[in-house]
Amino acid sequence: MLRTLLNTAATITAGSLFSAGVMTLGFYILPSSLLADEPAQTQFRAETLEGLKIAYREAGDPANPTVLLLHGFPTSSHMFRNLIPELATDYHVIAPDYPGFGASEMPDAAEYDYSFAGTAQLMTQLLDAKGVDDCAVYLMDYGAPVGYRMFAEDPERVTGFIIQNGNAYEEGLREFWDPMKAYWADPSVANGDELRAFLTMDATKWQFTHGTQNPDAISPDDFWHVQYLLDRPGNQEVQLEMFLDYGSNLAKYPKWQALFREHQPPALLMWGKNDVIFPEAGAHPYKDDLTDLEFHILDTGHFALEEYGTEIAAEMKDFLARIN
């Protein structure tokens, strides 16, 4: 379980906006009396699924259509912190943290099978626990193989996709992936160790800033908090297991593409064209398989929400209004 970041209680003066604040797991928990007047206020919750505490952010009225936000590597539901309140006025929004990410529990890699199939199963169980019958799915990076595995299990449960630098085609795996492909072919300690450089602060900062129009405008809070989580004892082994299992997704690509053609889920694609990890080449093949596709290429990098959050939120609201 993620350790409590701060083990103190803050006493706020009587004239303050908040009467009391307790910080656990890095989140401020506000009094329910204040939350009652804030229908779009994000709640920080958890469900125990298969013996694991899975943390998630939730906002909006559960009677409204649900939007499921699936994060990428190496971040968590934190990447959606600004998008959630934009959507929650009209939609029920759920943004989970995968096992080993964010505020969800992180069992030892030697004792738990970290995989995309297992993560997808847990996300489906979370929807079941919340009583969500169907939803639109925002998927980015790791969120794509998680969300597409969920789609393959029950296509009718997905009302639409919002695709942001989430790959389903081999055209989207370029030279960047060569060290990862070597690890898939030979999961040796040496090949795994070659990937540890991608778990450092320099690499984390690069993911958030590379390809952006204004790197100085990207908040360092993004990579500071991510690196804290990556630096937890045992987390590198978690990430190496996920790196290795990513290779299992490629064999699923033809099945997912066939399901796109068969079921034709409406889709909104918002893709950062300067992303080296999932380059623009991985965006265009979606046009071959999806007929109801709104296609947008953005002049930014991997984490497009950091620079184009306002534009993505506006396009999403229009798209969700249309499909709902």
Beta strands, then each sheet from edge to edge (+ up, - down):
strand 1: 9-10
strand 2: 21-24
strand 3: 27-29
strand 4: 43-49
strand 5: 52-59
strand 6: 66-70
strand 7: 92-96
strand 8: 135-139
strand 9: 158-163
strand 10: 267-272
strand 11: 293-298
sheet 1: 1+ 2- 3+
sheet 2: 4+ 5- 7+ 6+ 8+ 9+ 10+ 11+
end
